[in-house]
Amino acid sequence: MSLRFITGRPGTGKTTFIQREIRQKLLGDPGGAPLIYLVPEQMTFLSETRLAHEPELGGMIRAQVYSFTRLAWKILQEVGGISRTHVSSSGLNMLIRKILEDQKEELSVFTRAADKTGFIDNVERILTEFKRFCVSPAQLQEKRASIGEADGGRVLSDKLHDLERVYQAYEQKLEGKYIDSEDYLRLLASAVEKSRYLQDAEIYIDGFHTFNPQEYLVIGELLKKCRRVTVALTTDRAFRGRQPDDLYLFRMPGEAYAHIYELARAFQIETEEDVALYEPARFRHESLRFLQSRFEELPFPSFPGESSIEIWQANNRRAEIEGVARSIREAVMEGSCRYRDIAILVRNGEAYQDLIETVFYDYDVPYFIDRKRPMLNHPLIELIRSTLEIIRGNWRYEPVFRAIKTELLFPPGDARTLREKMDRLENYCLAYGIQGERWTSRKRWEYRRIRGLELENLPQTDEERKIEQELNELRLLVTAPILRLSRRLKRARTGKALCEALYLYLEELEIPEKLEALRLEKEEAGDLVAAREHDQAWDEVMGVLDQYVEILGDEPADVGKFSAIMETGLESLKFSIVPPALDQVLVANLEQSRLSDVKLAFIIGANDGVMPAKISEDGVLNDEEREYLRLEGLEIMPGSKRRLLDEEFIFYRALTTPSEKLVLSFPLADEEGKALLPSPFINRIEDMFPARGGGLWVNDPAELEEKQQAAYISHPAAAIAFVTSQLQLKKRGYPMAGFWWDTYNFYMENPEWKNRAAHAFSSLFYQNKARKLSEKTSRELYGDHILASVSRMEQFFTCPFSHFSTYGLRLRERDVFRLDAPNIGDLFHGALKWISDTLQREGIPWSEMTKQQSMELAKAAVDDLAPKLQHQILLSSKRYQYIKRKLEQVVGRASYILSVHAKRSGFEPVAMELAFGPKKELPPLSFTLKNGAKMELQGRIDRVDKAESENGVYVRIIDYKSSAHKLDLTNVYYGLDLQMLTYLDLIMTYSKQLTGEETIPAGVLYFHLHDPLISAEKMLTAEEIEEEILKDFRMRGLLLDSPEVITLMDQSLESGNSAIVSAGLKKDGQLTARSEVASKEDFEAIRSYVRNIYTEAGNAILSGTTDIAPYKIKKQAACTFCPFRSVCQFDQSMEENNYRLIHPEKPEEILAKMRKERRTDENSHSG
């Protein structure tokens, strides 16, 4: 029995030495004592392949390649002990979750953290660590007893208490019956002595840089049992009887050497002379040998000649990966290597995976990403998680449609047909607020295309009945299998019965057949990785169910606990895919990978904070706690500060991976444009190799010199974008290299690429403008007779394209079950109309309504209207019922203020909710357009009042608003606020029909419906408070500049500002300067102007105007809340996209413009 070390820096041939020796022994005696090659799990396949790659061998039985775990299986099969049931990682996570649930009351610090995302993983990691470092629950209890409560000791004590309880329960559950992945090595250590297979065996341990205590335990037993143990370690010196310095580059393997040497001494095992290898045989270039041998020297040595090392900086990660792809294609096309000879090493793989997949597809570079991806996003996993959440969470919208969108609820073969129907179902559920018992009740869903309170009583159409039938059929398709599962789960009493119910659910949905169809679809598309994932997902889910039944099957459980534990198990599942082809670029983790036969290596993402890594304290124990426990004699993993010492060695290993060429790269900015710094290691390599290659990878080749730009023509699919950008610059007058024209000609002359390239090149002439419609198309869309509302015309003036989207394309946002401003406005208008009708029916004037009556009528009105509003939204939840009560208060307060106004005013209501338009109470306003077309305005006026005096009959318009509003004549002038003045024009036009006589415009006013809060610097009496509230309801707008009119509106006003309207009187009876008034002539000028712009708008619509021309006033822009911004793609960076800038003007300036235009019109008509 003996121990032998093989030492040497990377690339000196340690692995080659071992494999050559094994081959020689096999050739010399194929049937001799076992030769066992022990390597890390990720190296087993490659090592087996290389070992067998010897033509003279023909095969091998004597030599076997094992990882520690696979060796444990082999030995335990021989001596016994493998009969226990294996518990997978998902099984362990579920067991930990169950223990935390059961012991929640006894735990100290874990009680609050148990439900946090990632906590179960943290507990699983720390328990795995304890097992690897041979720490028992008893040791935790012992250390806890010695901890004082000062200086944070109480927190550590509580953590150890919880860990000891969970660990103890965990071990008790596994004891004698189950085995997890960490138990194999402990069992192997105890079984080595009994093994006949290991008698006289020779062990070769290779590819490890450090070992955990369990592995040392196994190595110690192998030293005592086997003829010879050979250990290959990456270090340039021996450590017999001493420990390496903390700052020594090879500290990790040096410590492993010292530990194994001490084991041999303790067992009195002979230690042979080391096989020390110095010649860097791997490297084909002197610069790589220089890097391998002198990396750690200080000051940094400088390589005198040309090197095969390149350092590239990139504008961002996208530019970096495109640069890597071009370099790979160049290397392969030159014949210096094949794809399988190339590796990409990355530390922060999650930041690069999507980019690599996208860019390498464009550049036609075959690749394999050696990374286990979580299964959470697979349709099967999502179906199970969302289904359990539906049952547990009372059919909420999100989990229901997550389940539906997996398409695994659909009958086989019907996915494409049902997809569009399910979109309609989702729209319905969003609009009607379908969730909870509305999914499961026997009450049939009803469908109506109803918008607004007044349409509630219209009969259901045949089309509505057809859609309603479809919705109810889809509802049944979704609910039937889930309700069956729900009933089975509720009947189940044990974990086994719960798992059987879930399995039956999957079988009834024919999940295996559906996954098989998905697999075949991916295979036909050539996506072998995705195809294998579908097989793996089903197998892993079955494994989770089996593990649950095996570990927790006999224990009582309810649906809630079962769902939580199952969720934990599913979260731990990961895809493990082998490379589907041999000739591929390997993308591997810089820290964990064990690569060989790499000619060209790319180390990407070499930024500060990544290399070296910022090691965070994200586990159960922080650095201080770990250090304390280590000082107290508990051997566990070191803290982040200690692990930071290993970063230089990890990076050095990556640097020494390739045999011919090394490329390092780093981005200068992240996806958000934030600056990123290069790794400090980059500075060292730059100092060591001043004659290195490299440069800058950019997104736009125009940033580079002409010679450097040519490299960007690497693959036809990828180069299209670069050619397009260069032609775009040429179009703007910038110089362009001639070879870009040659590339352009290649695309135009090549039938394979012509159509694809032409589509991209069409962007050169693209302008983000909406094409003007022909008059014929416009008339087909809108007709010769436009029946419009005021808001529609305001929308046209806001942005013609927005109008076209709504009324031409008939686009609209999805209805969502929520109470928004239009709904509240409908309720306020409807409630005040209801109160007005009730008062009129009972013969009570507004002026005589008391405060109590107003509150009672408001409640009755809202109670009557609530079931008709937005699919009964105000009755749908406690929250909305609270909002309903608040709205009752607003309506009550507003109606009482209106009664106060009525007491003080000489104006009386003539009409409430007055409809105008064809076949309505008043005719529409009509406008004659060109070519014989006509436009008519229809709508509804909230309230029309009149007052009689010696000078005639005055009328005014009042509009109820749920937010504060005032009339801005600038907005009127530009067509953005036409409502009130249009209503006034209509009433003036049809005054005889409404009042029986000619009328004079008294003004337009906005009444703000709200429930104000009054603030004051002193105590106010009840009367003063009421007066302040009245002032808060002061109506703003535009009034006739007549003291008589103002007095009629507020008969209590003698002088000062009115509490009712936005006007006031001086002591001499004249109007105050701040009164919002206009003359009778001004009202006529406004009336004439508004009519003119309606005519202009109507003509523009029929002539096909669809311009993307949003307005902007100060910071207020049409695009801010526009639902069509994603359609028009308005972009100020484009030359043709500009706001219509509107500059606010004073009312007198606007009125002067309107008067001038009216005079011009009159002169043109008289002429």
Protein Blocks (a to p, Z undefined) as FASTA:
>chain_A
ZZdddeddehilmmmmmmmmmmmmmmmmmmlccddddddfklmmmmmmmmmmcfknopaf
kbccddfklmmmmmmmmnoojlpccddfklmmmmmmmmmmmmmmmpmklmmmmmpghklm
mmmmmmmmmmmnopafklmmmmmmmpcfeehllmmmmmmmmmmmmmmmmmmmmgokaccf
klmmmmmmmmmmmpmklgopacddehiabdcfklmmmmmmmmmmmmbdcdddddfbdceh
iacdfklmklmmmmmmmmmmmmmmmnopacddddddfbdfkbmbfklmmmmmmmmpccdd
ddfbdcfbdcdddfblmlmmmmmmmmmmmmmmnopacfklpccddfblmlmmmmmmmmmm
mnopacdddddddfklpmklmmmmmmmmmmmnoopaklmmmmmmnopmpcehilmmmmmm
mmmmmmmmmmnopghjllmmmbdcdddddedjklmmpccdfklmmmmmmmmmmmmmmmmm
mmmmmmmmmmpmbfklmmmmmmmmmmmnommmmmmmmmmmmmmnopaklmmmmmmmmmmm
mmmmmmmmmmmmmpccdfklmmmmmmmmmmmpccddddfbfbdcddddfklpccehifbd
cdehiaghklccddddfbfbdfklmmmmmmnopacdddfklmmmmmmmmmmmmmmmpmkb
ccddddfbdfkopacdddfklmmmmmmmmmbgcddddfblklpcfklmmmmmmbfklmmm
mmmmmmmmmmnopacdfklmmmmmmmmmmmklmmmmmmmmmmmmgccddddddfklmmmm
nopadcddfklmmmmmmomklmmmmmmnopacdddddddfklmmmmmmmmmmmmmmmmmm
nopafklpcfklmmmmmmmmmmmmmmmgghhllmmpmklmmmmmmmmmmmmmmmmmmmmm
mmmpcbdcfbghiaedehiabdcdddddeehiacddddddfbacddddfkbccddddddd
fbdcdddfklmmnopammlmmmmmmmmmmmmmmnopacddfbdcdddddddddddfbdcd
fklmmmmmmmmmpccddddfbfklmmmmmmmbmgdcdfkbccdddfkopacfklccddfk
lmmmmmmmmmmmmmmmmmmmmnopacdcdddehjbcfklmmcklmmnopafkbmklccdd
dddddfklmmmmmmmmmmmmmmmmmZZ
